[in-house]
Amino acid sequence: MTQKIYNFSAGPGAIPEEVLQEAHKELLDYGSRGLSILEISHRSKEFEEIYSRVRQMVRELLTVPDHFEILLLQGGASLQFYMAPLNLGITAKTVDVLHTGHWSGKAIVEIGKLGSYRIAASSEGDRFKRIPKVERKDFNPNAPYVYMTSNNTIYGTQWHRFPDTGGVPIIADMTSDVFSRLLDFSQFGAVFASAQKNLGIAGVTLVIVRKDLTERCPRNAASMLQYRTHINRNTVYNTAPTFSIYMMDLVLKWYRKEGGIPVLQVRNREKARRLYEAIDCHSLYTGVAETSDRSLMNATFSINGGDAIKEKQFVEQAHKRGFIGVKGHSEAGGIRISLYNAVTLEAVDAVVEFMSDFACS
Ligand SMILES: Cc1ncc(COP(=O)(O)O)c(C=O)c1O
């Protein structure tokens, strides 16, 4: 029998077993039509059904208000680093940015190509091990928006509460924690996330955007880069990543069946509690992120104070026991165990047992 493998990778992340089984079946025969899901046209009735169901499920599961549009785009979150300021910035105004690591750093570079920005708060001085403390007075009330990354996949920090910006809309990169919690959309101008962590597989990016803000985009910008191009179509503008959207459909159906985001949230808290408890109870391990800012999605820790040999042994032995994707990002080093929605409690218990064995060996 093939060894059971647990995927703790930061992305592409784990996918629910049931979803994989369904996709496996429909790869050869989609809905008893004698046709593979891979072959269906993006203009077909079958795909239109999938596409509209996905957008409807996003709206229902996240309770997205009607004045927000739900878009399924390509180019990953990385393209949104440029599209968001192009569409939602106002050239003459300065964007406020909360800088918490690698991904906000990349977004800052793109914002800078289109206009100006101000770092409203940063945790760079603490090597991004924490989330900056901010209050309403730290924000410029005239900024077109406040940009932030809700969960820092690399350093393992997370905004557990979105800041009070005094009404300035937040644009959030939620690539690594979308669908792990409910949102109060009155705070947001847009939320975006590429799919390969909590929404299936790479190739599609979810963008939830307040429609009125999209009118800020210059009309001479490339059509594909304007949100309004995609909003103005009832269906997809160009050939869509049909399989990635289909996978999102299966994942969202699974979320619905499991009881929706509140249920996932409780489960995620419990998974994180068990894992952080294991980190804290063995002196060999040291959590990277400040305790109050620890991410529920990506837990980071060092071994023996950052002992590279021990960390390498941990990764190798973990691999032998069937745990993949636990090596920290090259920028942060150490170990990272990701706990996305599809990671089960059973998987967490198994890795916790391994951590204890490793610490006691
Ligand atoms: C928070 C965050 N933003 C952006 C990205 C980049 O996403 P993509 O590779 O889909 O462009 C990642 C990838 O891991 C991420 O974790």
The ligand as a MOL file (V3000), in Angstrom:
LIG
                    3D

  0  0  0     0  0            999 V3000
M  V30 BEGIN CTAB
M  V30 COUNTS 16 16 0 0 0
M  V30 BEGIN ATOM
M  V30 1 C 0.4880 36.2080 0.9050 0
M  V30 2 C 0.9040 35.8780 -0.4940 0
M  V30 3 N 0.7200 36.7960 -1.4520 0
M  V30 4 C 1.0770 36.5420 -2.7210 0
M  V30 5 C 1.6280 35.3430 -3.0920 0
M  V30 6 C 2.0070 35.1100 -4.5420 0
M  V30 7 O 1.0210 34.3630 -5.1530 0
M  V30 8 P 1.1420 33.9170 -6.6790 0
M  V30 9 O 2.3220 33.0090 -6.7720 0
M  V30 10 O -0.1400 33.2220 -6.9590 0
M  V30 11 O 1.3190 35.1410 -7.4980 0
M  V30 12 C 1.8280 34.3530 -2.1290 0
M  V30 13 C 2.4150 33.0620 -2.4920 0
M  V30 14 O 2.7260 32.2260 -1.6900 0
M  V30 15 C 1.4610 34.6410 -0.7880 0
M  V30 16 O 1.6300 33.7380 0.1780 0
M  V30 END ATOM
M  V30 BEGIN BOND
M  V30 1 1 1 2
M  V30 2 1 2 3
M  V30 3 2 2 15
M  V30 4 2 3 4
M  V30 5 1 4 5
M  V30 6 1 5 6
M  V30 7 2 5 12
M  V30 8 1 6 7
M  V30 9 1 7 8
M  V30 10 2 8 9
M  V30 11 1 8 10
M  V30 12 1 8 11
M  V30 13 1 12 13
M  V30 14 1 12 15
M  V30 15 2 13 14
M  V30 16 1 15 16
M  V30 END BOND
M  V30 END CTAB
M  END
